[in-house]
């Protein structure tokens, strides 16, 4: 298609979106003729017709149809234009059948879907998916009644299995998660918390003989504190684990001595017989079924294949070919079309909507930034500090310690729980000799951070190798706004930040709440802390350098092309760099944001739930000034560096193999058909999404943080997390708020009360992120 043709078509699309009158004209121009039994004269409308005749014509296009389609499928029911619309019955040649509501060729509303195997689903549909409340009955007797989201059990539901087991409780993404009750066919049952389809958290298992276990669980077995009770009143209390070294407890008899020879390991052997039934898989998702529909244009003879969720199986080229807009065969009709489009262009120019001039500038792939940081080699001003840090980490992590349980005593979180160690150059009984300057090393709450590393599944050997290996650390070129310095490990896995004394106090104060929060919510988006330490250098000043070790959010297999730091405030939230100097390392801010991020519905629900939980935690700890750091990886770009919008063709000169892979709707269906594959996608780590480009109404709109959507989408992978969570609302922030409120709108400044900050932050994030409808 030539530039002139593209220009004309885009202008026409703008017209179609602007008014209903343009929409009617577009239908007549593009040949969308009704397939109702009336003649062309009956269905045609003139622009000068009154509203009554127009409404009558629309009603005449909606009628009852019964036909055998060319591929052998059969449909009977209400029909509109080229699609089932209303109530109807569709029978596929493979034996699948749907009876229910349709909307423009999509199963939408209440209906019943049947498989040739005898399986049925009866309930709500949305855009071809089982979505809402419904009941699925499998061919072998499995049955589920409850809530669904995009073909997956999601919400509360009751499932009875063919083997006699039953589950009543919460589901998430097709697996048991939350609170629920599972009863086996022999009468034993478990009531408590679930995660990813397994027993995980706190709960109670009751046997038919009256014995029971109450306590903590991990992957279907007791782990942590728990109590096993016999029906005679005796009980055993202790710490449970499959590892004999971690197992310990005390037996309390009820009066008789009948259970003294009981071994706690017998409980694990007994529970291994009680497995969770996986149930049946849906053989073919309704959204994967295709249907053949008639195209109403007389120039098209073959029926189009359309998915039940409304996807037409034709390419971009064939769509334009069917329009036959500028071809040699158009004759007078093509000429009339061109004249009408030219007239529309003149009208658009008169209104000031001039073609591509008003459209956003085509997007380029941001240029790659250099690898961040300056390598700290011998002669660097902080070389000795780096050696001291590495020596201290090697000592702290490598020190022998008993196996730590995740259930910690309150004393472990005491700020006074710290270990000082002197590191002279000649070495001691506990420290090795070294070439750096003499220093003292302090470990804050070592047991807590050891447990956090275990909770975050950090291997101690890999952790030491990343920080203390032969490769030197890299110092970022400029300190942050707070005056802190940042260091990166060579493998980019960890970031080390120097801390002010006030920040150290905040972290120690909130450490217990932080530990409980990240333990309760595995997908928490708050930054992960792995260690808190202090180096005191020898000399007249006795300088102390405190630092925290954190996970690097952007250590990913996906290259990050754009970075946004989002707070929800507008004052000063722009990047003072010309476009030519912005690269993949530039951190853009709220008013630089030019996208709305659209997540799949189930992922969006998980995202909003976790943002709410994390903000509630930070609000309770009186924390403010945090932000959501978002990294964007664009999946598709041309050789020339142009970003390719969703649905666009691969540019000439670039093969399909060279084009980046993106998650298509068909791949989403395949992903949803197997819930276990969801484990490969983690919240905030590698979230597939569509980024819709936005434009601001005016450059003077100071408080407009989210622009107007343009309908231009890009397939992206998002990496995000909540950072800078160590600023409490202290006296300095209160004074800053009071001072700036005199000069600016109080709602636009960053320094506000934690409760107001949390509310404003969430309001903004839930506008920038939305579900993909």
Beta strands, then each sheet from edge to edge (+ up, - down):
strand 1: 62-68
strand 2: 74-80
strand 3: 83-91
strand 4: 97-103
strand 5: 106-114
strand 6: 120-126
strand 7: 129-137
strand 8: 143-149
strand 9: 152-160
strand 10: 166-172
strand 11: 175-183
strand 12: 189-195
strand 13: 198-206
strand 14: 212-218
strand 15: 221-229
strand 16: 235-240
strand 17: 248-252
strand 18: 290-293
strand 19: 304-307
strand 20: 374-375
strand 21: 418-423
strand 22: 439-444
strand 23: 474-475
strand 24: 486-488
strand 25: 494-499
strand 26: 529-537
strand 27: 544-551
strand 28: 562-566
strand 29: 587-588
strand 30: 595-599
strand 31: 627-634
strand 32: 687-695
strand 33: 708-723
strand 34: 769-771
sheet 1: 1+ 2- 3+ 4- 5+ 6- 7+ 8- 9+ 10- 11+ 12- 13+ 14- 15+ 16- 17+
sheet 2: 18+ 19-
sheet 3: 20+ 23- 24+ 25- 27+ 26- 22+ 21-
sheet 4: 29+ 28+ 31- 33+ 32- 30+ 34+
end
